[in-house]
Every structure is written in C-alpha cells, then in structure tokens.
Amino acid sequence: MLTLYIDADACPVKDEIYKVTERFAMPVIVVANSPMRIPRSDRISLVEKKGFDGVDDWIAEQCGPGDIVITADIPLAARSLAKGAKVLDPRGVPFTENDIGVALAMRDLMNELRQTGDVTGGPAPMTAKDRSNFLNKLDQVIHAVRRAHPPKK
C-alpha cells in the first residue's frame, strides 16, 4: 500500500500533508527524533528514532516503490530514490534520479562555503506560494504513484 513518510523534525508542511493524505485515505508515518503531536487518525502514526541519522536510516530502510518521502535532507532523498520511492522537498520540488547527483554536489559545496564563512544563513522562510506549490506537487505525485502502483484486489 502506498505510504507517505515524513522526515518530520524540521518539516514545515506537516499540516498540509495530513489534509491531503486524509482526502486520499492513505497511511502516513511521521518519523522524528522526539515526541510530537500528530492528528488522531488510524492512518497517521508516529515513529521516534533517536541518534544521529536515526530518522533517516529508518525511513531509508522502510520506503520502497509506491511510497512517497517528504524530506529536505538530500542524502535521505538519494537513499529513498535508490529504494524506488518518490521524493518531494517541503517546497514541492521533486528529487529525481536525474538531478540527485547535482543536488548532493551542491549540498557539499554549500557546506564547505559555510565552514569557510563565505556563505551564512539558511534557506528562505516558507511562503504561502511555497505551501501552495507543495500541495499541488504532492497531489500530482500521489496520482502518479497510484497510477503506477494500483491497489491489489
């Protein structure tokens, strides 16, 4: 069954995900380093994973073809893609096999520039347009995955 995994600790679009997945009656697994509130629903569950990369390791082990992973973590995105999952970042930008290598290289470059002090700060704050874009892309990805992996009868 199609499952949506959320790398939840810093995910700014959890509420949007809950609304969309409720409409599609699909399971959601919220994975976090610490306890967090989730809606009361038979379809939404929380998994707590402690330790460095505990959340990422668990999601990468669990996901597979027909699943969707929501994360801003580029190495987790790469691992999820390798398992056959579809991956979106919280702004609705899909990670694909075609662009994950460039994303990993850019991440490494930006880390190096931050360490040298040449670049400071992080990503821009989420806007209403970002949230809208995420909702549209999530809807598209869910439909695409459902077409590619129809429910077994």
TISE-212431 format. One record per atom (N, C-alpha, C): residue number from 0; residue in three letters; chain; atom name; x, y, z. Coordinates in Angstrom, 2 decimals. Example, Ala and Ser with C-alpha at 12.3 -4.5 7.8 and 13.67 -1.06 7.14 Angstrom:
2
SITE num residu chaine atome       X       Y       Z
SITE   0    Ala      A     N   13.19   -5.69    7.80
SITE   0    Ala      A    CA   12.30   -4.50    7.80
SITE   0    Ala      A     C   13.20   -3.30    7.80
SITE   1    Ser      A     N   12.85   -2.25    7.08
SITE   1    Ser      A    CA   13.67   -1.06    7.14
SITE   1    Ser      A     C   12.90    0.03    7.87
% end
This chain:
153
SITE num residu chaine atome       X       Y       Z
SITE   0    Met      A     N    0.84   -1.18    0.00
SITE   0    Met      A    CA    0.00    0.00    0.00
SITE   0    Met      A     C    0.89    1.24    0.00
SITE   1    Leu      A     N    0.48    2.20   -0.76
SITE   1    Leu      A    CA    1.16    3.49   -0.82
SITE   1    Leu      A     C    1.23    4.09    0.58
SITE   2    Thr      A     N    2.45    4.41    1.02
SITE   2    Thr      A    CA    2.66    5.03    2.32
SITE   2    Thr      A     C    3.46    6.30    2.14
SITE   3    Leu      A     N    3.12    7.32    2.89
SITE   3    Leu      A    CA    3.86    8.56    2.86
SITE   3    Leu      A     C    4.66    8.66    4.15
SITE   4    Tyr      A     N    5.97    8.86    4.01
SITE   4    Tyr      A    CA    6.87    9.01    5.15
SITE   4    Tyr      A     C    7.27   10.48    5.25
SITE   5    Ile      A     N    7.21   11.03    6.47
SITE   5    Ile      A    CA    7.61   12.41    6.69
SITE   5    Ile      A     C    8.86   12.43    7.56
SITE   6    Asp      A     N    9.92   13.04    7.06
SITE   6    Asp      A    CA   11.10   13.36    7.86
SITE   6    Asp      A     C   10.68   14.60    8.64
SITE   7    Ala      A     N   10.15   14.38    9.86
SITE   7    Ala      A    CA    9.27   15.36   10.48
SITE   7    Ala      A     C    9.93   16.43   11.34
SITE   8    Asp      A     N   11.13   16.24   11.82
SITE   8    Asp      A    CA   11.67   17.17   12.81
SITE   8    Asp      A     C   11.66   18.63   12.34
SITE   9    Ala      A     N   12.00   18.89   11.11
SITE   9    Ala      A    CA   12.02   20.27   10.62
SITE   9    Ala      A     C   11.05   20.49    9.46
SITE  10    Cys      A     N   10.09   19.61    9.31
SITE  10    Cys      A    CA    9.16   19.70    8.18
SITE  10    Cys      A     C    8.10   20.77    8.44
SITE  11    Pro      A     N    8.05   21.82    7.62
SITE  11    Pro      A    CA    7.09   22.90    7.85
SITE  11    Pro      A     C    5.71   22.66    7.23
SITE  12    Val      A     N    5.51   21.53    6.55
SITE  12    Val      A    CA    4.24   21.30    5.84
SITE  12    Val      A     C    3.50   20.06    6.35
SITE  13    Lys      A     N    3.70   19.70    7.60
SITE  13    Lys      A    CA    3.03   18.52    8.14
SITE  13    Lys      A     C    1.51   18.67    8.08
SITE  14    Asp      A     N    0.98   19.83    8.46
SITE  14    Asp      A    CA   -0.47   20.02    8.45
SITE  14    Asp      A     C   -1.04   19.87    7.04
SITE  15    Glu      A     N   -0.33   20.39    6.06
SITE  15    Glu      A    CA   -0.77   20.26    4.67
SITE  15    Glu      A     C   -0.78   18.78    4.25
SITE  16    Ile      A     N    0.24   18.05    4.66
SITE  16    Ile      A    CA    0.32   16.61    4.34
SITE  16    Ile      A     C   -0.86   15.87    4.95
SITE  17    Tyr      A     N   -1.17   16.16    6.20
SITE  17    Tyr      A    CA   -2.28   15.47    6.87
SITE  17    Tyr      A     C   -3.59   15.69    6.12
SITE  18    Lys      A     N   -3.82   16.92    5.66
SITE  18    Lys      A    CA   -5.07   17.22    4.95
SITE  18    Lys      A     C   -5.16   16.46    3.62
SITE  19    Val      A     N   -4.07   16.49    2.86
SITE  19    Val      A    CA   -4.08   15.82    1.55
SITE  19    Val      A     C   -4.21   14.31    1.71
SITE  20    Thr      A     N   -3.45   13.75    2.61
SITE  20    Thr      A    CA   -3.49   12.29    2.76
SITE  20    Thr      A     C   -4.81   11.80    3.33
SITE  21    Glu      A     N   -5.47   12.61    4.13
SITE  21    Glu      A    CA   -6.79   12.25    4.63
SITE  21    Glu      A     C   -7.77   12.13    3.46
SITE  22    Arg      A     N   -7.68   13.06    2.54
SITE  22    Arg      A    CA   -8.55   13.04    1.36
SITE  22    Arg      A     C   -8.34   11.77    0.53
SITE  23    Phe      A     N   -7.09   11.30    0.47
SITE  23    Phe      A    CA   -6.77   10.10   -0.30
SITE  23    Phe      A     C   -6.84    8.83    0.55
SITE  24    Ala      A     N   -7.15    8.97    1.83
SITE  24    Ala      A    CA   -7.23    7.84    2.76
SITE  24    Ala      A     C   -5.96    6.98    2.70
SITE  25    Met      A     N   -4.83    7.65    2.77
SITE  25    Met      A    CA   -3.56    6.92    2.70
SITE  25    Met      A     C   -2.80    7.00    4.02
SITE  26    Pro      A     N   -2.02    5.96    4.31
SITE  26    Pro      A    CA   -1.26    5.96    5.57
SITE  26    Pro      A     C   -0.08    6.93    5.54
SITE  27    Val      A     N    0.17    7.52    6.70
SITE  27    Val      A    CA    1.28    8.45    6.87
SITE  27    Val      A     C    2.08    7.99    8.08
SITE  28    Ile      A     N    3.38    7.93    7.92
SITE  28    Ile      A    CA    4.26    7.63    9.04
SITE  28    Ile      A     C    5.14    8.86    9.27
SITE  29    Val      A     N    4.96    9.46   10.43
SITE  29    Val      A    CA    5.69   10.63   10.85
SITE  29    Val      A     C    6.90   10.12   11.64
SITE  30    Val      A     N    8.11   10.42   11.16
SITE  30    Val      A    CA    9.31    9.91   11.81
SITE  30    Val      A     C   10.09   11.10   12.37
SITE  31    Ala      A     N   10.38   11.04   13.68
SITE  31    Ala      A    CA   11.00   12.17   14.35
SITE  31    Ala      A     C   11.99   11.70   15.41
SITE  32    Asn      A     N   12.87   12.62   15.83
SITE  32    Asn      A    CA   13.84   12.33   16.89
SITE  32    Asn      A     C   13.21   12.39   18.27
SITE  33    Ser      A     N   12.09   13.07   18.40
SITE  33    Ser      A    CA   11.46   13.27   19.70
SITE  33    Ser      A     C    9.95   13.24   19.55
SITE  34    Pro      A     N    9.23   13.12   20.66
SITE  34    Pro      A    CA    7.76   13.09   20.57
SITE  34    Pro      A     C    7.22   14.35   19.93
SITE  35    Met      A     N    6.14   14.18   19.18
SITE  35    Met      A    CA    5.45   15.34   18.61
SITE  35    Met      A     C    3.98   14.99   18.48
SITE  36    Arg      A     N    3.19   16.03   18.43
SITE  36    Arg      A    CA    1.74   15.84   18.31
SITE  36    Arg      A     C    1.40   15.51   16.86
SITE  37    Ile      A     N    0.54   14.52   16.71
SITE  37    Ile      A    CA    0.01   14.19   15.40
SITE  37    Ile      A     C   -1.51   14.10   15.53
SITE  38    Pro      A     N   -2.22   14.27   14.42
SITE  38    Pro      A    CA   -3.68   14.16   14.49
SITE  38    Pro      A     C   -4.11   12.75   14.90
SITE  39    Arg      A     N   -5.25   12.67   15.56
SITE  39    Arg      A    CA   -5.82   11.37   15.89
SITE  39    Arg      A     C   -6.40   10.78   14.61
SITE  40    Ser      A     N   -5.80    9.72   14.16
SITE  40    Ser      A    CA   -6.24    9.07   12.93
SITE  40    Ser      A     C   -5.66    7.67   12.89
SITE  41    Asp      A     N   -6.45    6.74   12.39
SITE  41    Asp      A    CA   -5.96    5.37   12.22
SITE  41    Asp      A     C   -4.89    5.30   11.14
SITE  42    Arg      A     N   -4.83    6.31   10.30
SITE  42    Arg      A    CA   -3.89    6.30    9.17
SITE  42    Arg      A     C   -2.57    7.02    9.46
SITE  43    Ile      A     N   -2.49    7.75   10.56
SITE  43    Ile      A    CA   -1.29    8.52   10.87
SITE  43    Ile      A     C   -0.62    7.93   12.11
SITE  44    Ser      A     N    0.65    7.58   11.98
SITE  44    Ser      A    CA    1.38    7.05   13.12
SITE  44    Ser      A     C    2.71    7.78   13.28
SITE  45    Leu      A     N    3.22    7.74   14.50
SITE  45    Leu      A    CA    4.48    8.39   14.84
SITE  45    Leu      A     C    5.50    7.33   15.20
SITE  46    Val      A     N    6.70    7.45   14.61
SITE  46    Val      A    CA    7.83    6.60   14.95
SITE  46    Val      A     C    8.94    7.51   15.45
SITE  47    Glu      A     N    9.44    7.23   16.65
SITE  47    Glu      A    CA   10.54    8.01   17.20
SITE  47    Glu      A     C   11.84    7.23   17.04
SITE  48    Lys      A     N   12.83    7.88   16.47
SITE  48    Lys      A    CA   14.15    7.27   16.27
SITE  48    Lys      A     C   15.22    8.22   16.77
SITE  49    Lys      A     N   15.90    7.80   17.81
SITE  49    Lys      A    CA   16.96    8.62   18.41
SITE  49    Lys      A     C   18.28    8.39   17.69
SITE  50    Gly      A     N   19.22    9.25   17.98
SITE  50    Gly      A    CA   20.58    9.07   17.47
SITE  50    Gly      A     C   20.80    9.80   16.16
SITE  51    Phe      A     N   22.08   10.01   15.89
SITE  51    Phe      A    CA   22.48   10.68   14.65
SITE  51    Phe      A     C   22.02    9.86   13.45
SITE  52    Asp      A     N   21.26   10.45   12.57
SITE  52    Asp      A    CA   20.72    9.81   11.37
SITE  52    Asp      A     C   19.74    8.67   11.65
SITE  53    Gly      A     N   19.24    8.57   12.88
SITE  53    Gly      A    CA   18.27    7.52   13.20
SITE  53    Gly      A     C   17.01    7.62   12.36
SITE  54    Val      A     N   16.50    8.83   12.22
SITE  54    Val      A    CA   15.29    9.06   11.42
SITE  54    Val      A     C   15.56    8.70    9.96
SITE  55    Asp      A     N   16.67    9.22    9.43
SITE  55    Asp      A    CA   17.00    8.98    8.02
SITE  55    Asp      A     C   17.20    7.50    7.76
SITE  56    Asp      A     N   17.93    6.82    8.64
SITE  56    Asp      A    CA   18.19    5.39    8.45
SITE  56    Asp      A     C   16.89    4.60    8.45
SITE  57    Trp      A     N   15.97    4.93    9.36
SITE  57    Trp      A    CA   14.72    4.18    9.45
SITE  57    Trp      A     C   13.87    4.39    8.20
SITE  58    Ile      A     N   13.73    5.63    7.76
SITE  58    Ile      A    CA   12.93    5.90    6.55
SITE  58    Ile      A     C   13.55    5.20    5.35
SITE  59    Ala      A     N   14.87    5.29    5.20
SITE  59    Ala      A    CA   15.53    4.66    4.05
SITE  59    Ala      A     C   15.37    3.15    4.06
SITE  60    Glu      A     N   15.31    2.54    5.23
SITE  60    Glu      A    CA   15.11    1.09    5.32
SITE  60    Glu      A     C   13.68    0.70    5.00
SITE  61    Gln      A     N   12.71    1.54    5.35
SITE  61    Gln      A    CA   11.29    1.19    5.22
SITE  61    Gln      A     C   10.69    1.50    3.86
SITE  62    Cys      A     N   11.11    2.58    3.23
SITE  62    Cys      A    CA   10.44    3.02    2.00
SITE  62    Cys      A     C   10.80    2.14    0.82
SITE  63    Gly      A     N    9.96    2.23   -0.19
SITE  63    Gly      A    CA   10.20    1.45   -1.40
SITE  63    Gly      A     C    9.31    1.92   -2.53
SITE  64    Pro      A     N    9.24    1.14   -3.61
SITE  64    Pro      A    CA    8.40    1.52   -4.75
SITE  64    Pro      A     C    6.95    1.71   -4.30
SITE  65    Gly      A     N    6.34    2.78   -4.78
SITE  65    Gly      A    CA    4.96    3.07   -4.42
SITE  65    Gly      A     C    4.83    3.94   -3.19
SITE  66    Asp      A     N    5.94    4.28   -2.55
SITE  66    Asp      A    CA    5.91    5.15   -1.38
SITE  66    Asp      A     C    6.37    6.56   -1.76
SITE  67    Ile      A     N    6.03    7.50   -0.88
SITE  67    Ile      A    CA    6.44    8.89   -1.05
SITE  67    Ile      A     C    7.16    9.32    0.22
SITE  68    Val      A     N    8.29    9.99    0.05
SITE  68    Val      A    CA    9.06   10.51    1.18
SITE  68    Val      A     C    9.10   12.03    1.06
SITE  69    Ile      A     N    8.78   12.71    2.17
SITE  69    Ile      A    CA    8.87   14.16    2.22
SITE  69    Ile      A     C   10.07   14.50    3.10
SITE  70    Thr      A     N   11.08   15.13    2.50
SITE  70    Thr      A    CA   12.28   15.49    3.23
SITE  70    Thr      A     C   13.02   16.62    2.54
SITE  71    Ala      A     N   13.73   17.40    3.34
SITE  71    Ala      A    CA   14.65   18.40    2.79
SITE  71    Ala      A     C   16.08   17.87    2.84
SITE  72    Asp      A     N   16.25   16.68    3.41
SITE  72    Asp      A    CA   17.58   16.08    3.59
SITE  72    Asp      A     C   17.99   15.39    2.28
SITE  73    Ile      A     N   18.99   15.94    1.62
SITE  73    Ile      A    CA   19.37   15.45    0.29
SITE  73    Ile      A     C   19.95   14.03    0.34
SITE  74    Pro      A     N   20.82   13.68    1.30
SITE  74    Pro      A    CA   21.26   12.28    1.36
SITE  74    Pro      A     C   20.11   11.29    1.59
SITE  75    Leu      A     N   19.14   11.66    2.43
SITE  75    Leu      A    CA   17.97   10.80    2.61
SITE  75    Leu      A     C   17.18   10.70    1.31
SITE  76    Ala      A     N   17.05   11.80    0.60
SITE  76    Ala      A    CA   16.35   11.78   -0.69
SITE  76    Ala      A     C   17.04   10.80   -1.64
SITE  77    Ala      A     N   18.37   10.84   -1.69
SITE  77    Ala      A    CA   19.11    9.93   -2.57
SITE  77    Ala      A     C   18.89    8.48   -2.18
SITE  78    Arg      A     N   18.92    8.19   -0.90
SITE  78    Arg      A    CA   18.72    6.82   -0.42
SITE  78    Arg      A     C   17.29    6.35   -0.72
SITE  79    Ser      A     N   16.32    7.24   -0.57
SITE  79    Ser      A    CA   14.92    6.89   -0.83
SITE  79    Ser      A     C   14.69    6.64   -2.32
SITE  80    Leu      A     N   15.28    7.49   -3.16
SITE  80    Leu      A    CA   15.17    7.28   -4.60
SITE  80    Leu      A     C   15.78    5.94   -5.00
SITE  81    Ala      A     N   16.90    5.58   -4.38
SITE  81    Ala      A    CA   17.55    4.31   -4.69
SITE  81    Ala      A     C   16.66    3.12   -4.34
SITE  82    Lys      A     N   15.76    3.31   -3.39
SITE  82    Lys      A    CA   14.82    2.25   -3.00
SITE  82    Lys      A     C   13.55    2.26   -3.85
SITE  83    Gly      A     N   13.44    3.24   -4.75
SITE  83    Gly      A    CA   12.28    3.29   -5.64
SITE  83    Gly      A     C   11.16    4.21   -5.19
SITE  84    Ala      A     N   11.34    4.92   -4.09
SITE  84    Ala      A    CA   10.31    5.85   -3.61
SITE  84    Ala      A     C   10.35    7.15   -4.41
SITE  85    Lys      A     N    9.24    7.86   -4.40
SITE  85    Lys      A    CA    9.18    9.22   -4.92
SITE  85    Lys      A     C    9.51   10.16   -3.77
SITE  86    Val      A     N   10.20   11.26   -4.07
SITE  86    Val      A    CA   10.65   12.16   -3.01
SITE  86    Val      A     C   10.34   13.60   -3.37
SITE  87    Leu      A     N    9.76   14.32   -2.41
SITE  87    Leu      A    CA    9.49   15.76   -2.54
SITE  87    Leu      A     C   10.13   16.49   -1.38
SITE  88    Asp      A     N   10.63   17.70   -1.65
SITE  88    Asp      A    CA   11.06   18.51   -0.53
SITE  88    Asp      A     C    9.86   19.33   -0.05
SITE  89    Pro      A     N    9.95   19.97    1.11
SITE  89    Pro      A    CA    8.79   20.68    1.66
SITE  89    Pro      A     C    8.30   21.88    0.84
SITE  90    Arg      A     N    9.04   22.26   -0.18
SITE  90    Arg      A    CA    8.58   23.34   -1.06
SITE  90    Arg      A     C    7.94   22.78   -2.34
SITE  91    Gly      A     N    7.85   21.45   -2.41
SITE  91    Gly      A    CA    7.22   20.82   -3.56
SITE  91    Gly      A     C    8.17   20.52   -4.70
SITE  92    Val      A     N    9.46   20.67   -4.47
SITE  92    Val      A    CA   10.43   20.35   -5.52
SITE  92    Val      A     C   10.73   18.86   -5.47
SITE  93    Pro      A     N   10.49   18.16   -6.57
SITE  93    Pro      A    CA   10.77   16.72   -6.56
SITE  93    Pro      A     C   12.26   16.45   -6.72
SITE  94    Phe      A     N   12.74   15.46   -6.00
SITE  94    Phe      A    CA   14.08   14.94   -6.25
SITE  94    Phe      A     C   13.90   13.78   -7.22
SITE  95    Thr      A     N   14.77   13.70   -8.23
SITE  95    Thr      A    CA   14.68   12.62   -9.21
SITE  95    Thr      A     C   16.05   12.00   -9.40
SITE  96    Glu      A     N   16.07   10.84  -10.02
SITE  96    Glu      A    CA   17.33   10.18  -10.33
SITE  96    Glu      A     C   18.21   11.07  -11.21
SITE  97    Asn      A     N   17.59   11.89  -12.05
SITE  97    Asn      A    CA   18.34   12.75  -12.97
SITE  97    Asn      A     C   19.04   13.91  -12.28
SITE  98    Asp      A     N   18.51   14.38  -11.14
SITE  98    Asp      A    CA   19.09   15.56  -10.52
SITE  98    Asp      A     C   19.68   15.35   -9.13
SITE  99    Ile      A     N   19.58   14.15   -8.58
SITE  99    Ile      A    CA   20.04   13.95   -7.21
SITE  99    Ile      A     C   21.56   14.10   -7.09
SITE 100    Gly      A     N   22.30   13.72   -8.11
SITE 100    Gly      A    CA   23.75   13.87   -8.07
SITE 100    Gly      A     C   24.16   15.33   -7.98
SITE 101    Val      A     N   23.50   16.17   -8.76
SITE 101    Val      A    CA   23.78   17.61   -8.72
SITE 101    Val      A     C   23.38   18.18   -7.36
SITE 102    Ala      A     N   22.25   17.74   -6.82
SITE 102    Ala      A    CA   21.81   18.22   -5.51
SITE 102    Ala      A     C   22.80   17.85   -4.42
SITE 103    Leu      A     N   23.33   16.62   -4.47
SITE 103    Leu      A    CA   24.33   16.19   -3.49
SITE 103    Leu      A     C   25.61   17.02   -3.61
SITE 104    Ala      A     N   26.04   17.26   -4.84
SITE 104    Ala      A    CA   27.25   18.06   -5.05
SITE 104    Ala      A     C   27.06   19.50   -4.57
SITE 105    Met      A     N   25.91   20.08   -4.83
SITE 105    Met      A    CA   25.62   21.44   -4.39
SITE 105    Met      A     C   25.56   21.50   -2.86
SITE 106    Arg      A     N   24.99   20.49   -2.24
SITE 106    Arg      A    CA   24.95   20.42   -0.78
SITE 106    Arg      A     C   26.36   20.43   -0.20
SITE 107    Asp      A     N   27.22   19.60   -0.76
SITE 107    Asp      A    CA   28.60   19.54   -0.29
SITE 107    Asp      A     C   29.32   20.87   -0.48
SITE 108    Leu      A     N   29.11   21.51   -1.62
SITE 108    Leu      A    CA   29.72   22.81   -1.89
SITE 108    Leu      A     C   29.24   23.85   -0.88
SITE 109    Met      A     N   27.94   23.90   -0.64
SITE 109    Met      A    CA   27.39   24.88    0.30
SITE 109    Met      A     C   27.90   24.62    1.72
SITE 110    Asn      A     N   28.03   23.35    2.11
SITE 110    Asn      A    CA   28.58   23.04    3.43
SITE 110    Asn      A     C   30.01   23.57    3.54
SITE 111    Glu      A     N   30.78   23.38    2.50
SITE 111    Glu      A    CA   32.17   23.87    2.50
SITE 111    Glu      A     C   32.21   25.39    2.59
SITE 112    Leu      A     N   31.35   26.06    1.83
SITE 112    Leu      A    CA   31.31   27.52    1.85
SITE 112    Leu      A     C   30.86   28.06    3.20
SITE 113    Arg      A     N   29.93   27.34    3.86
SITE 113    Arg      A    CA   29.50   27.76    5.19
SITE 113    Arg      A     C   30.64   27.61    6.20
SITE 114    Gln      A     N   31.40   26.52    6.08
SITE 114    Gln      A    CA   32.51   26.29    7.01
SITE 114    Gln      A     C   33.60   27.35    6.87
SITE 115    Thr      A     N   33.80   27.85    5.67
SITE 115    Thr      A    CA   34.83   28.88    5.46
SITE 115    Thr      A     C   34.30   30.28    5.77
SITE 116    Gly      A     N   32.99   30.39    6.00
SITE 116    Gly      A    CA   32.40   31.69    6.30
SITE 116    Gly      A     C   32.02   32.49    5.08
SITE 117    Asp      A     N   32.19   31.91    3.90
SITE 117    Asp      A    CA   31.84   32.63    2.67
SITE 117    Asp      A     C   30.33   32.72    2.48
SITE 118    Val      A     N   29.60   31.79    3.07
SITE 118    Val      A    CA   28.14   31.80    2.98
SITE 118    Val      A     C   27.61   31.63    4.39
SITE 119    Thr      A     N   26.64   32.45    4.74
SITE 119    Thr      A    CA   25.98   32.32    6.04
SITE 119    Thr      A     C   24.49   32.23    5.83
SITE 120    Gly      A     N   23.79   31.77    6.83
SITE 120    Gly      A    CA   22.33   31.69    6.73
SITE 120    Gly      A     C   21.88   30.38    6.12
SITE 121    Gly      A     N   20.60   30.25    6.03
SITE 121    Gly      A    CA   19.99   29.03    5.50
SITE 121    Gly      A     C   18.97   29.38    4.44
SITE 122    Pro      A     N   18.05   28.46    4.24
SITE 122    Pro      A    CA   17.04   28.71    3.21
SITE 122    Pro      A     C   16.09   29.84    3.60
SITE 123    Ala      A     N   15.47   30.43    2.60
SITE 123    Ala      A    CA   14.48   31.49    2.84
SITE 123    Ala      A     C   13.28   30.90    3.58
SITE 124    Pro      A     N   12.58   31.72    4.36
SITE 124    Pro      A    CA   11.38   31.25    5.05
SITE 124    Pro      A     C   10.32   30.77    4.06
SITE 125    Met      A     N    9.48   29.84    4.52
SITE 125    Met      A    CA    8.38   29.34    3.69
SITE 125    Met      A     C    7.39   30.46    3.43
SITE 126    Thr      A     N    6.89   30.51    2.21
SITE 126    Thr      A    CA    5.87   31.48    1.85
SITE 126    Thr      A     C    4.57   30.76    1.53
SITE 127    Ala      A     N    3.50   31.52    1.40
SITE 127    Ala      A    CA    2.21   30.94    1.01
SITE 127    Ala      A     C    2.33   30.29   -0.37
SITE 128    Lys      A     N    3.12   30.90   -1.25
SITE 128    Lys      A    CA    3.32   30.33   -2.59
SITE 128    Lys      A     C    4.05   28.98   -2.50
SITE 129    Asp      A     N    5.05   28.88   -1.60
SITE 129    Asp      A    CA    5.75   27.61   -1.40
SITE 129    Asp      A     C    4.77   26.52   -0.94
SITE 130    Arg      A     N    3.91   26.86    0.00
SITE 130    Arg      A    CA    2.93   25.90    0.52
SITE 130    Arg      A     C    1.96   25.46   -0.58
SITE 131    Ser      A     N    1.53   26.41   -1.37
SITE 131    Ser      A    CA    0.63   26.10   -2.48
SITE 131    Ser      A     C    1.32   25.19   -3.50
SITE 132    Asn      A     N    2.55   25.51   -3.82
SITE 132    Asn      A    CA    3.32   24.68   -4.74
SITE 132    Asn      A     C    3.48   23.26   -4.19
SITE 133    Phe      A     N    3.77   23.16   -2.90
SITE 133    Phe      A    CA    3.90   21.84   -2.28
SITE 133    Phe      A     C    2.60   21.05   -2.41
SITE 134    Leu      A     N    1.48   21.68   -2.09
SITE 134    Leu      A    CA    0.19   20.99   -2.17
SITE 134    Leu      A     C   -0.09   20.49   -3.58
SITE 135    Asn      A     N    0.18   21.32   -4.59
SITE 135    Asn      A    CA   -0.03   20.91   -5.98
SITE 135    Asn      A     C    0.86   19.75   -6.36
SITE 136    Lys      A     N    2.13   19.82   -6.01
SITE 136    Lys      A    CA    3.07   18.75   -6.36
SITE 136    Lys      A     C    2.75   17.46   -5.63
SITE 137    Leu      A     N    2.38   17.57   -4.36
SITE 137    Leu      A    CA    2.03   16.36   -3.61
SITE 137    Leu      A     C    0.83   15.68   -4.24
SITE 138    Asp      A     N   -0.17   16.44   -4.62
SITE 138    Asp      A    CA   -1.34   15.88   -5.28
SITE 138    Asp      A     C   -0.93   15.18   -6.59
SITE 139    Gln      A     N   -0.07   15.80   -7.37
SITE 139    Gln      A    CA    0.40   15.20   -8.62
SITE 139    Gln      A     C    1.17   13.90   -8.37
SITE 140    Val      A     N    2.03   13.91   -7.37
SITE 140    Val      A    CA    2.84   12.72   -7.09
SITE 140    Val      A     C    1.95   11.57   -6.60
SITE 141    Ile      A     N    0.99   11.87   -5.75
SITE 141    Ile      A    CA    0.08   10.82   -5.27
SITE 141    Ile      A     C   -0.67   10.20   -6.44
SITE 142    His      A     N   -1.20   11.03   -7.34
SITE 142    His      A    CA   -1.90   10.49   -8.51
SITE 142    His      A     C   -0.96    9.65   -9.38
SITE 143    Ala      A     N    0.26   10.12   -9.59
SITE 143    Ala      A    CA    1.22    9.37  -10.41
SITE 143    Ala      A     C    1.57    8.03   -9.78
SITE 144    Val      A     N    1.78    8.02   -8.48
SITE 144    Val      A    CA    2.12    6.77   -7.80
SITE 144    Val      A     C    0.94    5.82   -7.82
SITE 145    Arg      A     N   -0.25    6.32   -7.64
SITE 145    Arg      A    CA   -1.45    5.46   -7.68
SITE 145    Arg      A     C   -1.65    4.84   -9.07
SITE 146    Arg      A     N   -1.35    5.61  -10.11
SITE 146    Arg      A    CA   -1.45    5.05  -11.46
SITE 146    Arg      A     C   -0.40    3.97  -11.67
SITE 147    Ala      A     N    0.81    4.21  -11.18
SITE 147    Ala      A    CA    1.92    3.26  -11.37
SITE 147    Ala      A     C    1.80    2.03  -10.47
SITE 148    His      A     N    1.14    2.19   -9.34
SITE 148    His      A    CA    1.01    1.09   -8.36
SITE 148    His      A     C   -0.45    0.98   -7.91
SITE 149    Pro      A     N   -1.33    0.50   -8.79
SITE 149    Pro      A    CA   -2.75    0.41   -8.41
SITE 149    Pro      A     C   -2.95   -0.59   -7.26
SITE 150    Pro      A     N   -3.96   -0.34   -6.43
SITE 150    Pro      A    CA   -4.21   -1.25   -5.31
SITE 150    Pro      A     C   -4.53   -2.66   -5.81
SITE 151    Lys      A     N   -4.04   -3.65   -5.07
SITE 151    Lys      A    CA   -4.32   -5.03   -5.42
SITE 151    Lys      A     C   -5.67   -5.42   -4.87
SITE 152    Lys      A     N   -6.42   -6.15   -5.67
SITE 152    Lys      A    CA   -7.77   -6.56   -5.24
SITE 152    Lys      A     C   -7.80   -7.99   -4.80
% end
